[in-house]
C-alpha cells in the first residue's frame, strides 16, 4: 500500500466528501475506484472538455481576457514565437 497526497480547494474537498458519503463511499474508496477505472480504461475514465468547464467562462477569466485584448489593441502586446517540444 502507498499514500497519495493532493492539494485541492477546501470547498471542493467538502463537496466531494459530501457527494461520495451520500452514496456510501469514503475518499479512499472513491480515489481507489478512480485509479482502477483509469488503469482499466488506459486513460481518464471520463471525457474532459473545456467547453463543459464553467470556470473557463467565469467572469474573472472573461475580465482577464478583455483586459488582455485591450492591451493588445492599444499596442502594448508582445509577440512571442511558439516553440514545439519534439
N, CA, C and O atoms as a GROMACS GRO file, in nm:
protein
  344
    1UNK      N    1   0.084  -0.118   0.000
    1UNK     CA    2   0.000   0.000   0.000
    1UNK      C    3   0.088   0.125   0.000
    1UNK      O    4   0.202   0.122   0.048
    2UNK      N    5   0.034   0.233  -0.054
    2UNK     CA    6   0.105   0.360  -0.057
    2UNK      C    7   0.007   0.473  -0.031
    2UNK      O    8  -0.115   0.451  -0.033
    3UNK      N    9   0.058   0.590  -0.008
    3UNK     CA   10  -0.026   0.707   0.018
    3UNK      C   11  -0.009   0.806  -0.095
    3UNK      O   12   0.103   0.831  -0.140
    4UNK      N   13  -0.120   0.862  -0.142
    4UNK     CA   14  -0.119   0.969  -0.241
    4UNK      C   15  -0.168   1.095  -0.173
    4UNK      O   16  -0.269   1.091  -0.101
    5UNK      N   17  -0.099   1.205  -0.193
    5UNK     CA   18  -0.138   1.331  -0.133
    5UNK      C   19  -0.164   1.432  -0.245
    5UNK      O   20  -0.087   1.440  -0.340
    6UNK      N   21  -0.272   1.508  -0.234
    6UNK     CA   22  -0.304   1.609  -0.334
    6UNK      C   23  -0.360   1.732  -0.266
    6UNK      O   24  -0.430   1.721  -0.164
    7UNK      N   25  -0.330   1.848  -0.321
    7UNK     CA   26  -0.385   1.973  -0.268
    7UNK      C   27  -0.501   2.015  -0.357
    7UNK      O   28  -0.488   2.027  -0.479
    8UNK      N   29  -0.616   2.038  -0.294
    8UNK     CA   30  -0.734   2.086  -0.365
    8UNK      C   31  -0.801   2.193  -0.279
    8UNK      O   32  -0.773   2.206  -0.160
    9UNK      N   33  -0.887   2.268  -0.342
    9UNK     CA   34  -0.960   2.371  -0.269
    9UNK      C   35  -1.043   2.306  -0.158
    9UNK      O   36  -1.101   2.199  -0.178
   10UNK      N   37  -1.047   2.370  -0.042
   10UNK     CA   38  -1.120   2.317   0.073
   10UNK      C   39  -1.268   2.296   0.039
   10UNK      O   40  -1.327   2.194   0.077
   11UNK      N   41  -1.329   2.392  -0.031
   11UNK     CA   42  -1.470   2.380  -0.068
   11UNK      C   43  -1.492   2.259  -0.159
   11UNK      O   44  -1.590   2.186  -0.143
   12UNK      N   45  -1.400   2.237  -0.255
   12UNK     CA   46  -1.412   2.122  -0.344
   12UNK      C   47  -1.403   1.991  -0.266
   12UNK      O   48  -1.479   1.898  -0.291
   13UNK      N   49  -1.310   1.986  -0.170
   13UNK     CA   50  -1.295   1.866  -0.087
   13UNK      C   51  -1.424   1.838  -0.010
   13UNK      O   52  -1.470   1.724  -0.004
   14UNK      N   53  -1.480   1.941   0.049
   14UNK     CA   54  -1.602   1.923   0.128
   14UNK      C   55  -1.718   1.877   0.041
   14UNK      O   56  -1.793   1.788   0.081
   15UNK      N   57  -1.733   1.937  -0.077
   15UNK     CA   58  -1.840   1.895  -0.168
   15UNK      C   59  -1.819   1.752  -0.214
   15UNK      O   60  -1.914   1.673  -0.219
   16UNK      N   61  -1.694   1.718  -0.248
   16UNK     CA   62  -1.660   1.582  -0.291
   16UNK      C   63  -1.696   1.482  -0.182
   16UNK      O   64  -1.762   1.381  -0.208
   17UNK      N   65  -1.651   1.510  -0.059
   17UNK     CA   66  -1.680   1.419   0.053
   17UNK      C   67  -1.831   1.405   0.075
   17UNK      O   68  -1.880   1.295   0.101
   18UNK      N   69  -1.902   1.514   0.064
   18UNK     CA   70  -2.046   1.510   0.084
   18UNK      C   71  -2.113   1.420  -0.019
   18UNK      O   72  -2.200   1.339   0.014
   19UNK      N   73  -2.071   1.434  -0.144
   19UNK     CA   74  -2.130   1.353  -0.252
   19UNK      C   75  -2.097   1.205  -0.234
   19UNK      O   76  -2.186   1.120  -0.238
   20UNK      N   77  -1.969   1.174  -0.213
   20UNK     CA   78  -1.933   1.033  -0.203
   20UNK      C   79  -1.987   0.969  -0.076
   20UNK      O   80  -2.022   0.851  -0.076
   21UNK      N   81  -1.994   1.046   0.032
   21UNK     CA   82  -2.053   0.992   0.155
   21UNK      C   83  -2.201   0.962   0.135
   21UNK      O   84  -2.252   0.864   0.191
   22UNK      N   85  -2.270   1.044   0.056
   22UNK     CA   86  -2.413   1.021   0.034
   22UNK      C   87  -2.440   0.893  -0.044
   22UNK      O   88  -2.551   0.839  -0.040
   23UNK      N   89  -2.337   0.843  -0.117
   23UNK     CA   90  -2.355   0.717  -0.189
   23UNK      C   91  -2.284   0.601  -0.119
   23UNK      O   92  -2.271   0.492  -0.174
   24UNK      N   93  -2.240   0.627   0.004
   24UNK     CA   94  -2.184   0.520   0.085
   24UNK      C   95  -2.036   0.494   0.068
   24UNK      O   96  -1.988   0.387   0.105
   25UNK      N   97  -1.964   0.590   0.011
   25UNK     CA   98  -1.819   0.573  -0.007
   25UNK      C   99  -1.744   0.670   0.083
   25UNK      O  100  -1.802   0.764   0.138
   26UNK      N  101  -1.614   0.646   0.095
   26UNK     CA  102  -1.527   0.743   0.159
   26UNK      C  103  -1.423   0.788   0.056
   26UNK      O  104  -1.419   0.736  -0.056
   27UNK      N  105  -1.340   0.884   0.092
   27UNK     CA  106  -1.243   0.940  -0.002
   27UNK      C  107  -1.149   0.832  -0.056
   27UNK      O  108  -1.125   0.826  -0.176
   28UNK      N  109  -1.097   0.749   0.031
   28UNK     CA  110  -1.004   0.645  -0.013
   28UNK      C  111  -1.068   0.551  -0.115
   28UNK      O  112  -1.008   0.520  -0.217
   29UNK      N  113  -1.190   0.508  -0.087
   29UNK     CA  114  -1.259   0.417  -0.178
   29UNK      C  115  -1.287   0.484  -0.312
   29UNK      O  116  -1.272   0.422  -0.417
   30UNK      N  117  -1.328   0.611  -0.309
   30UNK     CA  118  -1.358   0.683  -0.433
   30UNK      C  119  -1.232   0.701  -0.517
   30UNK      O  120  -1.236   0.681  -0.639
   31UNK      N  121  -1.122   0.738  -0.454
   31UNK     CA  122  -0.997   0.756  -0.529
   31UNK      C  123  -0.947   0.622  -0.581
   31UNK      O  124  -0.898   0.614  -0.694
   32UNK      N  125  -0.958   0.518  -0.502
   32UNK     CA  126  -0.918   0.385  -0.548
   32UNK      C  127  -1.002   0.343  -0.670
   32UNK      O  128  -0.948   0.287  -0.765
   33UNK      N  129  -1.131   0.370  -0.667
   33UNK     CA  130  -1.218   0.338  -0.781
   33UNK      C  131  -1.174   0.416  -0.905
   33UNK      O  132  -1.172   0.362  -1.015
   34UNK      N  133  -1.138   0.542  -0.887
   34UNK     CA  134  -1.089   0.623  -0.999
   34UNK      C  135  -0.959   0.565  -1.055
   34UNK      O  136  -0.944   0.553  -1.176
   35UNK      N  137  -0.866   0.529  -0.967
   35UNK     CA  138  -0.738   0.472  -1.011
   35UNK      C  139  -0.761   0.342  -1.088
   35UNK      O  140  -0.703   0.322  -1.195
   36UNK      N  141  -0.845   0.254  -1.034
   36UNK     CA  142  -0.873   0.126  -1.100
   36UNK      C  143  -0.940   0.148  -1.236
   36UNK      O  144  -0.906   0.080  -1.333
   37UNK      N  145  -1.034   0.244  -1.245
   37UNK     CA  146  -1.100   0.272  -1.373
   37UNK      C  147  -1.002   0.330  -1.473
   37UNK      O  148  -1.010   0.300  -1.592
   38UNK      N  149  -0.909   0.414  -1.427
   38UNK     CA  150  -0.807   0.472  -1.515
   38UNK      C  151  -0.718   0.362  -1.571
   38UNK      O  152  -0.684   0.364  -1.689
   39UNK      N  153  -0.679   0.268  -1.487
   39UNK     CA  154  -0.597   0.155  -1.533
   39UNK      C  155  -0.675   0.070  -1.632
   39UNK      O  156  -0.622   0.034  -1.737
   40UNK      N  157  -0.799   0.038  -1.599
   40UNK     CA  158  -0.882  -0.045  -1.686
   40UNK      C  159  -0.902   0.020  -1.823
   40UNK      O  160  -0.896  -0.047  -1.926
   41UNK      N  161  -0.927   0.152  -1.825
   41UNK     CA  162  -0.953   0.225  -1.949
   41UNK      C  163  -0.824   0.269  -2.020
   41UNK      O  164  -0.828   0.314  -2.134
   42UNK      N  165  -0.713   0.254  -1.952
   42UNK     CA  166  -0.584   0.300  -2.002
   42UNK      C  167  -0.589   0.451  -2.034
   42UNK      O  168  -0.534   0.496  -2.134
   43UNK      N  169  -0.657   0.525  -1.949
   43UNK     CA  170  -0.673   0.669  -1.963
   43UNK      C  171  -0.777   0.718  -1.864
   43UNK      O  172  -0.835   0.640  -1.790
   44UNK      N  173  -0.800   0.848  -1.864
   44UNK     CA  174  -0.901   0.906  -1.776
   44UNK      C  175  -1.036   0.845  -1.812
   44UNK      O  176  -1.073   0.844  -1.929
   45UNK      N  177  -1.110   0.794  -1.715
   45UNK     CA  178  -1.233   0.719  -1.745
   45UNK      C  179  -1.357   0.807  -1.770
   45UNK      O  180  -1.470   0.761  -1.755
   46UNK      N  181  -1.334   0.931  -1.808
   46UNK     CA  182  -1.445   1.019  -1.845
   46UNK      C  183  -1.392   1.125  -1.940
   46UNK      O  184  -1.272   1.147  -1.950
   47UNK      N  185  -1.483   1.190  -2.009
   47UNK     CA  186  -1.447   1.291  -2.108
   47UNK      C  187  -1.407   1.421  -2.040
   47UNK      O  188  -1.472   1.466  -1.945
   48UNK      N  189  -1.299   1.482  -2.087
   48UNK     CA  190  -1.256   1.612  -2.039
   48UNK      C  191  -1.277   1.713  -2.152
   48UNK      O  192  -1.214   1.702  -2.257
   49UNK      N  193  -1.364   1.809  -2.130
   49UNK     CA  194  -1.396   1.907  -2.232
   49UNK      C  195  -1.391   2.047  -2.172
   49UNK      O  196  -1.457   2.074  -2.072
   50UNK      N  197  -1.315   2.134  -2.234
   50UNK     CA  198  -1.306   2.271  -2.185
   50UNK      C  199  -1.441   2.340  -2.192
   50UNK      O  200  -1.473   2.420  -2.104
   51UNK      N  201  -1.521   2.312  -2.292
   51UNK     CA  202  -1.650   2.378  -2.309
   51UNK      C  203  -1.745   2.346  -2.194
   51UNK      O  204  -1.836   2.423  -2.166
   52UNK      N  205  -1.724   2.233  -2.128
   52UNK     CA  206  -1.810   2.195  -2.017
   52UNK      C  207  -1.762   2.252  -1.884
   52UNK      O  208  -1.827   2.235  -1.781
   53UNK      N  209  -1.647   2.320  -1.887
   53UNK     CA  210  -1.589   2.371  -1.764
   53UNK      C  211  -1.642   2.512  -1.736
   53UNK      O  212  -1.608   2.605  -1.810
   54UNK      N  213  -1.723   2.530  -1.634
   54UNK     CA  214  -1.780   2.661  -1.608
   54UNK      C  215  -1.676   2.766  -1.568
   54UNK      O  216  -1.702   2.885  -1.580
   55UNK      N  217  -1.558   2.721  -1.523
   55UNK     CA  218  -1.455   2.816  -1.482
   55UNK      C  219  -1.389   2.883  -1.601
   55UNK      O  220  -1.337   2.994  -1.589
   56UNK      N  221  -1.389   2.817  -1.717
   56UNK     CA  222  -1.329   2.875  -1.837
   56UNK      C  223  -1.398   3.007  -1.870
   56UNK      O  224  -1.333   3.104  -1.908
   57UNK      N  225  -1.530   3.011  -1.856
   57UNK     CA  226  -1.608   3.129  -1.890
   57UNK      C  227  -1.650   3.208  -1.767
   57UNK      O  228  -1.748   3.282  -1.771
   58UNK      N  229  -1.577   3.191  -1.659
   58UNK     CA  230  -1.610   3.266  -1.537
   58UNK      C  231  -1.588   3.415  -1.563
   58UNK      O  232  -1.513   3.453  -1.652
   59UNK      N  233  -1.655   3.498  -1.485
   59UNK     CA  234  -1.642   3.643  -1.502
   59UNK      C  235  -1.497   3.686  -1.482
   59UNK      O  236  -1.448   3.776  -1.551
   60UNK      N  237  -1.428   3.624  -1.387
   60UNK     CA  238  -1.288   3.658  -1.362
   60UNK      C  239  -1.201   3.631  -1.486
   60UNK      O  240  -1.119   3.714  -1.524
   61UNK      N  241  -1.219   3.514  -1.547
   61UNK     CA  242  -1.142   3.481  -1.667
   61UNK      C  243  -1.179   3.571  -1.785
   61UNK      O  244  -1.093   3.614  -1.861
   62UNK      N  245  -1.308   3.600  -1.799
   62UNK     CA  246  -1.352   3.686  -1.909
   62UNK      C  247  -1.298   3.828  -1.891
   62UNK      O  248  -1.262   3.893  -1.989
   63UNK      N  249  -1.293   3.877  -1.768
   63UNK     CA  250  -1.236   4.010  -1.740
   63UNK      C  251  -1.089   4.012  -1.779
   63UNK      O  252  -1.043   4.107  -1.843
   64UNK      N  253  -1.015   3.908  -1.741
   64UNK     CA  254  -0.873   3.899  -1.777
   64UNK      C  255  -0.856   3.899  -1.929
   64UNK      O  256  -0.767   3.966  -1.981
   65UNK      N  257  -0.940   3.824  -1.999
   65UNK     CA  258  -0.933   3.818  -2.144
   65UNK      C  259  -0.961   3.955  -2.206
   65UNK      O  260  -0.891   3.998  -2.298
   66UNK      N  261  -1.064   4.024  -2.157
   66UNK     CA  262  -1.096   4.158  -2.209
   66UNK      C  263  -0.981   4.255  -2.186
   66UNK      O  264  -0.950   4.336  -2.273
   67UNK      N  265  -0.917   4.247  -2.068
   67UNK     CA  266  -0.803   4.334  -2.039
   67UNK      C  267  -0.686   4.303  -2.133
   67UNK      O  268  -0.619   4.394  -2.181
   68UNK      N  269  -0.663   4.176  -2.158
   68UNK     CA  270  -0.555   4.136  -2.248
   68UNK      C  271  -0.579   4.185  -2.390
   68UNK      O  272  -0.488   4.233  -2.456
   69UNK      N  273  -0.702   4.172  -2.435
   69UNK     CA  274  -0.737   4.219  -2.570
   69UNK      C  275  -0.718   4.370  -2.579
   69UNK      O  276  -0.664   4.420  -2.678
   70UNK      N  277  -0.760   4.443  -2.476
   70UNK     CA  278  -0.745   4.589  -2.474
   70UNK      C  279  -0.597   4.627  -2.479
   70UNK      O  280  -0.561   4.723  -2.548
   71UNK      N  281  -0.513   4.556  -2.408
   71UNK     CA  282  -0.369   4.584  -2.410
   71UNK      C  283  -0.312   4.563  -2.550
   71UNK      O  284  -0.234   4.645  -2.598
   72UNK      N  285  -0.350   4.457  -2.614
   72UNK     CA  286  -0.301   4.427  -2.748
   72UNK      C  287  -0.349   4.534  -2.846
   72UNK      O  288  -0.272   4.583  -2.928
   73UNK      N  289  -0.478   4.569  -2.838
   73UNK     CA  290  -0.534   4.670  -2.927
   73UNK      C  291  -0.471   4.806  -2.905
   73UNK      O  292  -0.465   4.887  -2.998
   74UNK      N  293  -0.423   4.834  -2.784
   74UNK     CA  294  -0.357   4.961  -2.754
   74UNK      C  295  -0.210   4.958  -2.794
   74UNK      O  296  -0.138   5.056  -2.771
   75UNK      N  297  -0.165   4.849  -2.851
   75UNK     CA  298  -0.026   4.838  -2.895
   75UNK      C  299   0.070   4.799  -2.785
   75UNK      O  300   0.191   4.815  -2.800
   76UNK      N  301   0.019   4.749  -2.675
   76UNK     CA  302   0.105   4.712  -2.561
   76UNK      C  303   0.128   4.561  -2.551
   76UNK      O  304   0.170   4.512  -2.447
   77UNK      N  305   0.101   4.489  -2.659
   77UNK     CA  306   0.122   4.345  -2.657
   77UNK      C  307   0.262   4.308  -2.702
   77UNK      O  308   0.334   4.392  -2.756
   78UNK      N  309   0.300   4.187  -2.678
   78UNK     CA  310   0.430   4.136  -2.722
   78UNK      C  311   0.407   4.012  -2.806
   78UNK      O  312   0.322   3.929  -2.775
   79UNK      N  313   0.484   4.000  -2.912
   79UNK     CA  314   0.476   3.883  -2.998
   79UNK      C  315   0.585   3.786  -2.955
   79UNK      O  316   0.702   3.823  -2.942
   80UNK      N  317   0.546   3.662  -2.935
   80UNK     CA  318   0.640   3.557  -2.895
   80UNK      C  319   0.631   3.446  -2.999
   80UNK      O  320   0.522   3.413  -3.047
   81UNK      N  321   0.745   3.389  -3.032
   81UNK     CA  322   0.744   3.274  -3.122
   81UNK      C  323   0.711   3.150  -3.040
   81UNK      O  324   0.756   3.134  -2.927
   82UNK      N  325   0.631   3.064  -3.101
   82UNK     CA  326   0.597   2.937  -3.037
   82UNK      C  327   0.711   2.839  -3.057
   82UNK      O  328   0.770   2.832  -3.166
   83UNK      N  329   0.742   2.764  -2.956
   83UNK     CA  330   0.842   2.659  -2.965
   83UNK      C  331   0.775   2.528  -2.939
   83UNK      O  332   0.701   2.512  -2.842
   84UNK      N  333   0.801   2.433  -3.025
   84UNK     CA  334   0.745   2.300  -3.008
   84UNK      C  335   0.847   2.209  -2.946
   84UNK      O  336   0.965   2.211  -2.983
   85UNK      N  337   0.803   2.129  -2.852
   85UNK     CA  338   0.889   2.025  -2.795
   85UNK      C  339   0.877   1.902  -2.881
   85UNK      O  340   0.768   1.848  -2.898
   86UNK      N  341   0.987   1.858  -2.933
   86UNK     CA  342   0.985   1.739  -3.018
   86UNK      C  343   1.038   1.620  -2.944
   86UNK      O  344   1.043   1.510  -2.999
   0.00000   0.00000   0.00000
